Amino acid sequence: MTTTTNLVRLNLHLRPEHLDRLTTLACALSRRKCRDTRLAEAMELALTAGLSWADDDLLDLTKTDREEPQWVALGPIVRKR
């Protein structure tokens, strides 16, 4: 049975160290799967692992806006569907 998975495109703001970590993960995936892998495939793996946690555990990792002012500086959020 063939299942079609819809992919969506989104623009992200990432910290350089997170991008480096995702790139390292994508390279490791590439070696494991013996094919090129996209950064999005590594991001999906990281999100799957992270989202398996309870929400309260994830929220405990957040920092205050004073500690991370770059997120407030981005301006208003516009989400479209």
LUMPALUM-166634 format. One record per atom (N, C-alpha, C, O): residue in three letters; residue number from 0; y, z, x. Coordinates in pm, whole numbers, plus 50000, padded with zeros to 5 digits. Layout:
<nodes>
(ALA, NUM, (Y, Z, X))
...
</nodes>
This chain:
<nodes>
(MET, 0, (49883, 50000, 50084))
(MET, 0, (50000, 50000, 50000))
(MET, 0, (50124, 50000, 50090))
(MET, 0, (50136, 50083, 50180))
(THR, 1, (50214, 49909, 50065))
(THR, 1, (50337, 49900, 50142))
(THR, 1, (50449, 49969, 50067))
(THR, 1, (50471, 49945, 49948))
(THR, 2, (50520, 50056, 50137))
(THR, 2, (50633, 50126, 50077))
(THR, 2, (50760, 50085, 50149))
(THR, 2, (50766, 50090, 50272))
(THR, 3, (50860, 50045, 50074))
(THR, 3, (50988, 50008, 50133))
(THR, 3, (51077, 50131, 50139))
(THR, 3, (51100, 50198, 50038))
(THR, 4, (51128, 50160, 50257))
(THR, 4, (51218, 50272, 50274))
(THR, 4, (51359, 50218, 50291))
(THR, 4, (51384, 50133, 50377))
(ASN, 5, (51450, 50267, 50209))
(ASN, 5, (51589, 50225, 50220))
(ASN, 5, (51657, 50305, 50329))
(ASN, 5, (51646, 50427, 50333))
(LEU, 6, (51727, 50238, 50415))
(LEU, 6, (51806, 50301, 50520))
(LEU, 6, (51952, 50290, 50482))
(LEU, 6, (51994, 50192, 50421))
(VAL, 7, (52029, 50389, 50519))
(VAL, 7, (52173, 50385, 50495))
(VAL, 7, (52245, 50395, 50629))
(VAL, 7, (52194, 50454, 50725))
(ARG, 8, (52361, 50338, 50634))
(ARG, 8, (52443, 50342, 50755))
(ARG, 8, (52550, 50448, 50736))
(ARG, 8, (52611, 50457, 50629))
(LEU, 9, (52573, 50530, 50840))
(LEU, 9, (52681, 50626, 50831))
(LEU, 9, (52744, 50646, 50968))
(LEU, 9, (52678, 50635, 51071))
(ASN, 10, (52872, 50675, 50965))
(ASN, 10, (52946, 50700, 51088))
(ASN, 10, (52940, 50850, 51116))
(ASN, 10, (52957, 50931, 51025))
(LEU, 11, (52917, 50886, 51241))
(LEU, 11, (52904, 51026, 51278))
(LEU, 11, (53000, 51064, 51388))
(LEU, 11, (53036, 50982, 51473))
(HIS, 12, (53042, 51187, 51385))
(HIS, 12, (53114, 51248, 51496))
(HIS, 12, (53016, 51346, 51559))
(HIS, 12, (52972, 51440, 51493))
(LEU, 13, (52981, 51324, 51684))
(LEU, 13, (52883, 51409, 51753))
(LEU, 13, (52942, 51463, 51882))
(LEU, 13, (53026, 51400, 51946))
(ARG, 14, (52897, 51581, 51919))
(ARG, 14, (52933, 51635, 52050))
(ARG, 14, (52859, 51555, 52157))
(ARG, 14, (52747, 51511, 52134))
(PRO, 15, (52921, 51536, 52273))
(PRO, 15, (52855, 51461, 52380))
(PRO, 15, (52719, 51521, 52419))
(PRO, 15, (52624, 51447, 52446))
(GLU, 16, (52710, 51654, 52422))
(GLU, 16, (52582, 51715, 52461))
(GLU, 16, (52474, 51693, 52354))
(GLU, 16, (52355, 51685, 52387))
(HIS, 17, (52513, 51683, 52227))
(HIS, 17, (52416, 51654, 52123))
(HIS, 17, (52370, 51509, 52133))
(HIS, 17, (52253, 51478, 52112))
(LEU, 18, (52463, 51421, 52164))
(LEU, 18, (52427, 51280, 52182))
(LEU, 18, (52332, 51265, 52301))
(LEU, 18, (52236, 51188, 52294))
(ASP, 19, (52360, 51338, 52409))
(ASP, 19, (52270, 51334, 52526))
(ASP, 19, (52131, 51383, 52488))
(ASP, 19, (52031, 51324, 52529))
(ARG, 20, (52125, 51490, 52411))
(ARG, 20, (51995, 51547, 52371))
(ARG, 20, (51919, 51450, 52281))
(ARG, 20, (51798, 51434, 52296))
(LEU, 21, (51990, 51385, 52187))
(LEU, 21, (51924, 51287, 52100))
(LEU, 21, (51877, 51165, 52179))
(LEU, 21, (51772, 51109, 52150))
(THR, 22, (51954, 51125, 52280))
(THR, 22, (51914, 51014, 52364))
(THR, 22, (51788, 51048, 52442))
(THR, 22, (51698, 50965, 52455))
(THR, 23, (51781, 51170, 52495))
(THR, 23, (51662, 51216, 52566))
(THR, 23, (51541, 51216, 52473))
(THR, 23, (51432, 51173, 52512))
(LEU, 24, (51561, 51263, 52350))
(LEU, 24, (51453, 51264, 52252))
(LEU, 24, (51409, 51122, 52217))
(LEU, 24, (51289, 51096, 52203))
(ALA, 25, (51504, 51030, 52202))
(ALA, 25, (51471, 50891, 52171))
(ALA, 25, (51391, 50828, 52285))
(ALA, 25, (51297, 50752, 52260))
(CYS, 26, (51425, 50860, 52408))
(CYS, 26, (51350, 50808, 52523))
(CYS, 26, (51207, 50864, 52525))
(CYS, 26, (51112, 50791, 52554))
(ALA, 27, (51192, 50992, 52493))
(ALA, 27, (51059, 51053, 52485))
(ALA, 27, (50977, 50990, 52373))
(ALA, 27, (50857, 50965, 52389))
(LEU, 28, (51041, 50965, 52258))
(LEU, 28, (50973, 50897, 52148))
(LEU, 28, (50929, 50757, 52189))
(LEU, 28, (50819, 50712, 52156))
(SER, 29, (51015, 50689, 52261))
(SER, 29, (50985, 50554, 52307))
(SER, 29, (50861, 50553, 52396))
(SER, 29, (50775, 50466, 52383))
(ARG, 30, (50852, 50650, 52486))
(ARG, 30, (50734, 50659, 52573))
(ARG, 30, (50609, 50692, 52491))
(ARG, 30, (50502, 50636, 52516))
(ARG, 31, (50622, 50782, 52395))
(ARG, 31, (50507, 50822, 52314))
(ARG, 31, (50457, 50708, 52226))
(ARG, 31, (50336, 50688, 52212))
(LYS, 32, (50551, 50632, 52167))
(LYS, 32, (50514, 50525, 52075))
(LYS, 32, (50494, 50390, 52143))
(LYS, 32, (50453, 50294, 52080))
(CYS, 33, (50524, 50384, 52273))
(CYS, 33, (50511, 50260, 52350))
(CYS, 33, (50590, 50145, 52288))
(CYS, 33, (50544, 50031, 52282))
(ARG, 34, (50710, 50177, 52243))
(ARG, 34, (50802, 50076, 52189))
(ARG, 34, (50943, 50132, 52196))
(ARG, 34, (50962, 50252, 52215))
(ASP, 35, (51041, 50044, 52182))
(ASP, 35, (51180, 50090, 52177))
(ASP, 35, (51201, 50171, 52050))
(ASP, 35, (51146, 50139, 51944))
(THR, 36, (51281, 50275, 52060))
(THR, 36, (51316, 50354, 51942))
(THR, 36, (51466, 50364, 51930))
(THR, 36, (51537, 50371, 52031))
(ARG, 37, (51514, 50365, 51810))
(ARG, 37, (51656, 50380, 51785))
(ARG, 37, (51695, 50527, 51791))
(ARG, 37, (51612, 50615, 51770))
(LEU, 38, (51821, 50551, 51819))
(LEU, 38, (51872, 50686, 51820))
(LEU, 38, (51854, 50751, 51682))
(LEU, 38, (51830, 50872, 51673))
(ALA, 39, (51866, 50672, 51577))
(ALA, 39, (51849, 50724, 51441))
(ALA, 39, (51709, 50777, 51419))
(ALA, 39, (51690, 50871, 51341))
(GLU, 40, (51610, 50720, 51485))
(GLU, 40, (51473, 50770, 51471))
(GLU, 40, (51462, 50910, 51533))
(GLU, 40, (51394, 50997, 51479))
(ALA, 41, (51528, 50930, 51646))
(ALA, 41, (51532, 51062, 51709))
(ALA, 41, (51609, 51161, 51622))
(ALA, 41, (51570, 51277, 51609))
(MET, 42, (51718, 51114, 51562))
(MET, 42, (51798, 51200, 51475))
(MET, 42, (51717, 51240, 51351))
(MET, 42, (51725, 51355, 51307))
(GLU, 43, (51641, 51147, 51296))
(GLU, 43, (51558, 51180, 51181))
(GLU, 43, (51453, 51286, 51217))
(GLU, 43, (51427, 51376, 51138))
(LEU, 44, (51395, 51274, 51336))
(LEU, 44, (51298, 51374, 51381))
(LEU, 44, (51364, 51511, 51396))
(LEU, 44, (51308, 51612, 51355))
(ALA, 45, (51483, 51514, 51456))
(ALA, 45, (51555, 51640, 51474))
(ALA, 45, (51594, 51701, 51339))
(ALA, 45, (51583, 51822, 51320))
(LEU, 46, (51639, 51617, 51246))
(LEU, 46, (51676, 51667, 51114))
(LEU, 46, (51554, 51718, 51038))
(LEU, 46, (51561, 51819, 50969))
(THR, 47, (51443, 51648, 51050))
(THR, 47, (51320, 51692, 50984))
(THR, 47, (51281, 51830, 51035))
(THR, 47, (51243, 51917, 50957))
(ALA, 48, (51289, 51849, 51166))
(ALA, 48, (51255, 51980, 51224))
(ALA, 48, (51355, 52086, 51179))
(ALA, 48, (51315, 52195, 51138))
(GLY, 49, (51483, 52054, 51188))
(GLY, 49, (51586, 52152, 51152))
(GLY, 49, (51587, 52186, 51004))
(GLY, 49, (51608, 52301, 50966))
(LEU, 50, (51564, 52086, 50920))
(LEU, 50, (51569, 52110, 50776))
(LEU, 50, (51442, 52175, 50724))
(LEU, 50, (51433, 52207, 50605))
(SER, 51, (51344, 52194, 50809))
(SER, 51, (51225, 52270, 50767))
(SER, 51, (51254, 52420, 50769))
(SER, 51, (51177, 52499, 50716))
(TRP, 52, (51366, 52458, 50830))
(TRP, 52, (51408, 52598, 50831))
(TRP, 52, (51465, 52635, 50694))
(TRP, 52, (51505, 52547, 50617))
(ALA, 53, (51469, 52762, 50666))
(ALA, 53, (51536, 52811, 50544))
(ALA, 53, (51687, 52791, 50562))
(ALA, 53, (51738, 52801, 50673))
(ASP, 54, (51758, 52763, 50452))
(ASP, 54, (51902, 52740, 50459))
(ASP, 54, (51975, 52859, 50522))
(ASP, 54, (52067, 52839, 50602))
(ASP, 55, (51936, 52979, 50487))
(ASP, 55, (52003, 53097, 50543))
(ASP, 55, (51989, 53102, 50695))
(ASP, 55, (52082, 53142, 50765))
(ASP, 56, (51872, 53063, 50746))
(ASP, 56, (51852, 53061, 50891))
(ASP, 56, (51941, 52957, 50958))
(ASP, 56, (51997, 52982, 51064))
(LEU, 57, (51954, 52841, 50894))
(LEU, 57, (52042, 52737, 50948))
(LEU, 57, (52188, 52782, 50944))
(LEU, 57, (52262, 52762, 51040))
(LEU, 58, (52228, 52842, 50832))
(LEU, 58, (52367, 52886, 50818))
(LEU, 58, (52402, 52997, 50917))
(LEU, 58, (52518, 53013, 50953))
(ASP, 59, (52302, 53073, 50960))
(ASP, 59, (52326, 53177, 51061))
(ASP, 59, (52367, 53116, 51195))
(ASP, 59, (52425, 53185, 51279))
(LEU, 60, (52337, 52988, 51217))
(LEU, 60, (52372, 52922, 51343))
(LEU, 60, (52516, 52872, 51347))
(LEU, 60, (52566, 52837, 51454))
(THR, 61, (52583, 52870, 51233))
(THR, 61, (52718, 52814, 51228))
(THR, 61, (52819, 52901, 51302))
(THR, 61, (52804, 53023, 51311))
(LYS, 62, (52921, 52836, 51354))
(LYS, 62, (53029, 52906, 51421))
(LYS, 62, (53154, 52899, 51334))
(LYS, 62, (53164, 52814, 51247))
(THR, 63, (53248, 52988, 51358))
(THR, 63, (53371, 52991, 51279))
(THR, 63, (53459, 52871, 51314))
(THR, 63, (53441, 52806, 51416))
(ASP, 64, (53556, 52844, 51227))
(ASP, 64, (53651, 52735, 51253))
(ASP, 64, (53737, 52766, 51376))
(ASP, 64, (53784, 52674, 51442))
(ARG, 65, (53757, 52890, 51404))
(ARG, 65, (53832, 52927, 51524))
(ARG, 65, (53753, 52891, 51650))
(ARG, 65, (53811, 52850, 51751))
(GLU, 66, (53622, 52906, 51644))
(GLU, 66, (53536, 52871, 51759))
(GLU, 66, (53516, 52721, 51772))
(GLU, 66, (53497, 52670, 51883))
(GLU, 67, (53522, 52649, 51660))
(GLU, 67, (53500, 52504, 51661))
(GLU, 67, (53609, 52435, 51579))
(GLU, 67, (53580, 52384, 51470))
(PRO, 68, (53733, 52431, 51628))
(PRO, 68, (53844, 52375, 51550))
(PRO, 68, (53837, 52223, 51533))
(PRO, 68, (53908, 52168, 51449))
(GLN, 69, (53754, 52155, 51611))
(GLN, 69, (53749, 52009, 51602))
(GLN, 69, (53704, 51962, 51464))
(GLN, 69, (53743, 51853, 51421))
(TRP, 70, (53624, 52040, 51394))
(TRP, 70, (53578, 51997, 51262))
(TRP, 70, (53689, 52004, 51159))
(TRP, 70, (53695, 51919, 51070))
(VAL, 71, (53776, 52100, 51169))
(VAL, 71, (53889, 52110, 51077))
(VAL, 71, (53991, 52000, 51107))
(VAL, 71, (54057, 51949, 51017))
(ALA, 72, (54003, 51965, 51235))
(ALA, 72, (54103, 51866, 51278))
(ALA, 72, (54072, 51725, 51230))
(ALA, 72, (54159, 51638, 51234))
(LEU, 73, (53949, 51700, 51185))
(LEU, 73, (53911, 51564, 51142))
(LEU, 73, (53979, 51521, 51013))
(LEU, 73, (53989, 51402, 50985))
(GLY, 74, (54024, 51616, 50934))
(GLY, 74, (54094, 51580, 50811))
(GLY, 74, (54003, 51585, 50689))
(GLY, 74, (53890, 51634, 50697))
(PRO, 75, (54053, 51533, 50575))
(PRO, 75, (53978, 51544, 50450))
(PRO, 75, (53848, 51461, 50452))
(PRO, 75, (53836, 51363, 50526))
(ILE, 76, (53754, 51502, 50370))
(ILE, 76, (53625, 51435, 50360))
(ILE, 76, (53624, 51347, 50236))
(ILE, 76, (53661, 51390, 50127))
(VAL, 77, (53581, 51223, 50253))
(VAL, 77, (53567, 51130, 50140))
(VAL, 77, (53420, 51087, 50138))
(VAL, 77, (53373, 51018, 50229))
(ARG, 78, (53349, 51129, 50035))
(ARG, 78, (53208, 51091, 50022))
(ARG, 78, (53195, 50990, 49909))
(ARG, 78, (53241, 51013, 49797))
(LYS, 79, (53131, 50880, 49940))
(LYS, 79, (53111, 50774, 49840))
(LYS, 79, (52963, 50755, 49819))
(LYS, 79, (52883, 50774, 49910))
(ARG, 80, (52927, 50718, 49700))
(ARG, 80, (52786, 50688, 49671))
(ARG, 80, (52774, 50549, 49622))
(ARG, 80, (52663, 50503, 49591))
</nodes>
